[in-house]
Structure formats: C-alpha cells, structure tokens
Amino acid sequence: NVVKLFRSDYPSALRRIDRALLSRDFEALRLAAHGLKGAIATVGGSAGREAAASIEEAARSNSIEDSERACASLREEIGRLEKAFASADLISRPRARSTARRKPRPRQRKRRTS
C-alpha cells in the first residue's frame, strides 16, 4: 500500500516542482522537494531522497542551474524506483510517462468569426 500511495502522489509533486522551476519560485521548489524527499525515503529510495535533498539545497541558494540538474537526477531515480517496484512484483509495470518532463502546451488563439 505504501508503494501504491507513493506512485499515486509523486506525479503531482513533480508537477509542483516543474511549475516552481518555470516560475523560478525557489521557496515553492524547496517545499515541493522536501515533501517528495520524505515520500521517497518511505519507499526506500535513498538515492532519490538525496536527489530531492539536492533540489532543496539548490533552491535555498536560488540556483536555477543546480535545481534543474538535481531535478533531472530525481527523475532518473524515480524511474529506477519504478523499475525496482516492477522487478519486485510490487506493481504490474512501470509508468511510461512518469519521469518524462512535460512541455507546456502552447495556447491556441481563438479564431474570430466575421
């Protein structure tokens, strides 16, 4: 159940991290990483926990470059966790899109009718 809960929660945490990075809101980034750090530690992902801690540290320093590097590392570690869960038969299959960074959709312009 802990793995299931983690898997249902971490995508929204990653979205919060992405939004904070895009807006350069370092306090929101630090808080999102802190929450995810605890969740990853609960499921035994020590490398993922370290990656989340690195995001926290980079956010405290207001370093966008270090934050982005740490986020990439975090995504890799979450991907490894998904594979480990699958190998241990804790889940049926890893999520295919869980670690991919989504690009924001371009806004479509409304057409004027004459």
C-alpha positions in Angstrom: 0.0 0.0 0.0 2.9 2.4 0.7 4.2 1.9 -2.9 0.7 2.4 -4.3 0.3 5.6 -2.4 3.8 6.9 -3.4 3.0 6.1 -7.1 -0.3 8.0 -6.9 1.3 11.0 -5.2 4.6 11.6 -6.8 3.4 12.8 -10.3 1.7 15.8 -8.7 4.8 16.5 -6.7 6.9 16.5 -9.9 4.3 18.9 -11.5 4.7 21.3 -8.5 8.5 21.1 -8.9 8.2 21.8 -12.6 5.9 24.8 -12.0 8.2 26.2 -9.4 11.2 25.8 -11.7 9.4 27.6 -14.6 8.4 30.5 -12.4 11.7 30.5 -10.5 9.8 30.3 -7.2 12.6 28.8 -5.1 10.5 28.6 -1.9 7.8 26.6 -3.7 10.5 24.4 -5.2 12.1 23.8 -1.8 8.8 22.9 -0.3 7.8 20.5 -3.1 11.2 18.8 -3.0 11.0 18.5 0.8 7.7 16.7 0.6 8.8 14.4 -2.1 12.0 13.7 -0.2 10.1 12.2 2.7 7.8 10.1 0.4 10.8 8.7 -1.5 12.6 7.8 1.8 9.5 6.0 2.9 9.6 3.6 0.0 13.4 3.0 0.4 14.7 5.3 -2.4 17.9 6.6 -0.7 19.4 7.9 -4.0 16.1 9.6 -4.8 16.0 11.1 -1.3 19.5 12.5 -1.9 18.4 14.0 -5.2 15.4 15.7 -3.6 17.7 17.0 -0.8 19.9 18.4 -3.6 16.9 20.2 -5.0 16.2 21.7 -1.6 19.8 22.9 -1.2 19.8 24.4 -4.7 16.5 26.1 -4.1 17.9 27.6 -0.8 20.8 29.0 -2.9 18.4 30.3 -5.6 20.4 28.4 -8.2 18.3 27.5 -11.2 21.1 25.5 -12.9 21.7 23.4 -9.8 18.0 23.0 -9.3 17.5 21.8 -12.9 20.4 19.3 -12.6 19.1 17.9 -9.3 15.6 17.6 -10.8 16.9 15.6 -13.7 18.7 13.3 -11.2 15.5 13.0 -9.2 13.5 11.9 -12.3 16.2 9.3 -13.1 16.0 7.9 -9.6 12.2 7.8 -9.7 12.5 5.8 -12.9 14.8 3.4 -11.2 12.4 3.1 -8.3 9.6 2.2 -10.8 11.7 -0.5 -12.3 12.6 -1.8 -8.9 9.0 -2.0 -7.9 8.2 -3.9 -11.1 11.1 -6.3 -10.5 9.9 -7.0 -7.0 6.4 -7.6 -8.4 5.0 -4.7 -6.3 3.4 -3.2 -9.4 2.3 -4.6 -12.7 4.5 -2.4 -14.9 6.4 0.9 -14.6 4.7 4.1 -15.6 5.9 5.0 -19.0 5.4 8.7 -18.7 6.2 9.2 -15.0 9.7 10.6 -15.4 9.3 12.4 -18.6 9.2 16.2 -18.3 6.1 17.5 -19.9 6.3 20.5 -22.1 3.7 23.1 -21.6 1.1 23.1 -24.3 1.0 26.3 -26.5 -2.1 28.3 -26.1 -4.4 28.2 -29.1 -5.6 31.5 -30.3 -9.3 31.9 -30.6 -10.5 32.5 -34.1 -12.5 35.5 -34.8 -15.8 35.0 -36.7 -17.0 37.6 -39.0 
